[in-house]
């Protein structure tokens, strides 16, 4: 019997592990020079029914439509009508105004917790406008723009944040964990990553029934390290599931940078290649690019071509939540230096160039969305806030658990005096 030749390892250095570190810490100057962004319009747009093997380069490129001058260029330009762009702008401005008010309310002690999506508004709004209203969305806690773009009432969202007497969820969810069957918005989970598996399962059910509805899911760059992400991609690939799988790469998880989840080794979009899925990498601060990529992936899903992975490259401009201080782990001015800019400002600039926007219209819209948020806020606060005003009847704890209340819950309710 042959034996392997023993290795002489006395002169070999000891093994070590690589622990990724962000390039800048608090106090340093922001620097994004290591990141490469393709020029807007430079990336080819294949037909939506292309074989996945023919577009293996796209996960390493960056799809953009709005160039540095604000012009819409290239094959991915969706040529949206001006009225649709103005509608998208309002959705983004309304989302930001809503976020700003709700953070103020949290600071006043009217709710316990809040999470903003500042700088990421195009991620949700662009996708919502490209999907059909009947498609089911499986979001994270930073896609409130989906509800805004689908015209779900802000008052309903506020009621849930306050867990007040008008809360449709009866105080059973954390603030900002919205849920609306009518708006096609699946309940948000605090266990990160679960929405990916749920979206794939829902889409499989839609296909099994012979329906025409597809699903779309969003996950953060950090949560791609969760097992649910990989389970979902396996099923989506094997069964050609009609689902759009979005990865929101906003550069930061709670307090760890994207490299901890593997973002330094390759792009997040490239993970789709291992599963045989087509994958796109998109400028997430370019509403037109988000819309175009989502529409491409949705058309593919409806044609029974299966799932698409979309990495949306953006930046979390604000804190992870009202419980977070980003100044403890990244340069304070990093958000202002983000090379892809602000999605609202970029769309405004494009509309100005095309002659469909001006300072007067901008001020009027800003005043309108601010007044709307203020009006809805007052109406919601009249129904109660955290520990103040009207509250839900404790008897509601027995509601909505079973379709028909079983005898043991009926007995418990009676014992509680309800």
C-alpha positions, 0 to 999 in steps of 0.5 A, spaced: 500 500 500 502 506 498 503 512 503 503 519 502 509 523 502 510 526 509 510 534 508 516 538 512 512 544 515 517 546 520 518 552 515 511 553 513 507 560 516 502 558 521 495 558 518 490 565 519 483 567 517 482 573 514 477 578 517 474 583 512 475 591 515 471 597 512 476 601 508 474 607 513 472 608 520 470 614 524 474 620 523 477 618 516 475 621 509 470 617 505 473 614 499 469 610 494 475 610 489 475 602 490 468 602 487 467 601 479 461 604 476 459 603 469 457 609 465 450 610 464 448 607 458 454 603 457 451 596 459 447 592 453 440 590 454 439 583 452 432 580 450 428 578 456 428 571 454 435 570 453 439 564 456 442 565 462 448 562 460 449 568 455 449 574 460 454 571 465 457 578 464 452 582 467 452 581 474 459 584 474 457 591 470 452 596 473 446 598 469 444 605 469 440 610 465 441 617 468 448 619 466 452 625 470 448 630 466 441 627 467 440 625 461 436 618 460 441 614 455 442 607 453 438 601 451 435 600 458 432 607 458 424 605 459 422 611 455 417 613 461 412 618 460 413 625 463 407 624 467 409 617 470 416 620 472 412 626 476 408 620 479 414 617 481 418 623 484 412 624 488 412 617 491 419 618 493 418 625 496 412 622 500 416 616 502 421 621 505 417 626 508 413 620 511 420 618 514 422 624 517 415 625 520 415 618 524 422 619 526 420 626 529 415 622 533 419 617 535 424 622 538 418 625 542 416 618 545 410 617 541 413 610 538 418 605 540 422 604 534 422 607 527 427 605 520 428 610 515 429 608 507 433 615 506 437 615 499 433 608 497 427 610 495 428 609 488 429 601 490 422 600 492 418 606 488 421 604 481 420 596 482 413 598 484 411 602 478 414 596 474 410 590 477 403 589 477 399 591 483 396 584 483 403 581 484 405 580 491 411 583 494 415 580 500 419 586 503 424 588 508 423 593 513 426 599 508 421 598 502 415 602 505 415 606 498 412 600 495 406 601 500 406 609 498 407 607 490 401 603 491 397 608 494 396 605 501 393 610 506 399 613 510 394 613 516 394 605 516 401 605 516 402 610 522 396 606 526 401 600 525 407 604 527 403 607 533 400 600 535 394 605 536 386 603 537 386 603 529 392 598 528 389 593 523 394 588 526 392 590 533 399 591 536 402 584 534 407 587 530 413 591 531 413 598 528 414 599 521 413 591 520 407 593 515 402 588 512 397 589 507 393 583 503 390 589 499 396 592 497 400 586 496 405 587 501 407 581 505 408 581 513 415 583 514 419 578 519 424 580 524 427 574 522 432 576 517 431 572 510 425 569 511 421 573 506 426 570 500 423 563 502 416 565 503 416 569 496 419 563 492 414 558 495 408 563 494 410 564 487 410 556 486 403 556 489 401 561 483 404 557 478 401 551 480 394 554 480 395 557 473 395 564 475 398 570 472 401 573 478 408 573 480 412 575 486 418 579 488 422 579 494 427 584 497 433 582 502 439 586 505 446 585 503 448 582 510 442 577 510 444 574 504 449 570 508 443 567 511 441 560 509 434 562 507 437 566 501 440 560 499 434 555 500 430 560 496 435 561 490 436 553 489 428 552 489 427 558 484 432 555 480 430 548 480 423 549 479 423 556 474 419 560 479 416 566 477 419 571 482 424 577 482 429 576 487 432 583 489 438 584 493 439 591 496 446 592 497 446 599 501 453 598 503 452 596 511 448 591 515 446 593 522 453 596 523 457 591 519 459 593 512 458 589 506 464 585 506 462 581 512 457 578 507 462 577 502 461 583 498 469 584 497 470 578 494 465 579 488 458 582 487 452 580 490 449 579 483 454 574 482 451 569 487 445 568 482 450 565 477 452 559 481 444 557 481 444 558 474 440 564 474 440 570 470 443 576 474 443 584 473 447 589 477 443 596 477 444 603 480 439 603 485 439 610 486 437 611 478 429 610 478 429 609 471 434 603 471 430 600 477 424 600 473 427 598 467 431 592 470 424 590 474 420 590 468 425 586 464 425 581 470 418 581 471 417 579 463 421 574 464 418 571 470 411 571 466 414 568 460 415 562 464 423 563 464 424 563 471 427 567 476 432 573 476 437 576 481 437 583 481 443 587 486 441 594 487 447 598 488 445 604 493 447 607 500 444 607 507 444 614 508 441 614 515 442 610 521 440 603 521 434 605 525 432 610 531 436 605 535 443 606 531 448 611 531 452 610 524 457 615 527 460 610 531 462 605 525 463 610 519 465 617 517 460 622 518 460 625 511 460 618 507 453 618 505 454 625 502 460 623 498 456 617 495 458 617 488 451 615 485 448 621 489 441 622 491 435 618 487 430 624 488 435 629 486 437 625 480 430 624 478 428 632 479 434 634 475 432 629 469 425 632 469 428 639 469 433 638 463 427 635 459 423 641 461 417 638 465 419 641 472 421 647 475 422 650 482 415 652 483 412 645 481 418 643 486 416 647 492 408 646 490 409 638 491 414 639 497 408 643 500 403 638 498 406 632 501 408 635 507 401 637 508 399 630 507 403 627 512 402 632 517 394 631 516 394 624 516 399 624 522 394 628 526 388 623 524 392 617 526 395 620 533 388 622 535 387 614 535 392 614 540 400 613 540 405 609 545 402 609 552 397 615 550 390 616 548 385 610 545 388 603 546 386 597 543 381 593 547 385 587 550 379 582 548 382 583 541 388 578 543 383 572 542 381 575 535 384 573 528 388 567 531 383 561 528 378 562 523 373 559 528 375 560 535 376 553 539 372 552 545 379 553 549 380 560 547 372 561 548 373 559 555 379 563 556 376 569 554 370 568 558 375 567 564 378 574 562 372 577 563 371 579 555 
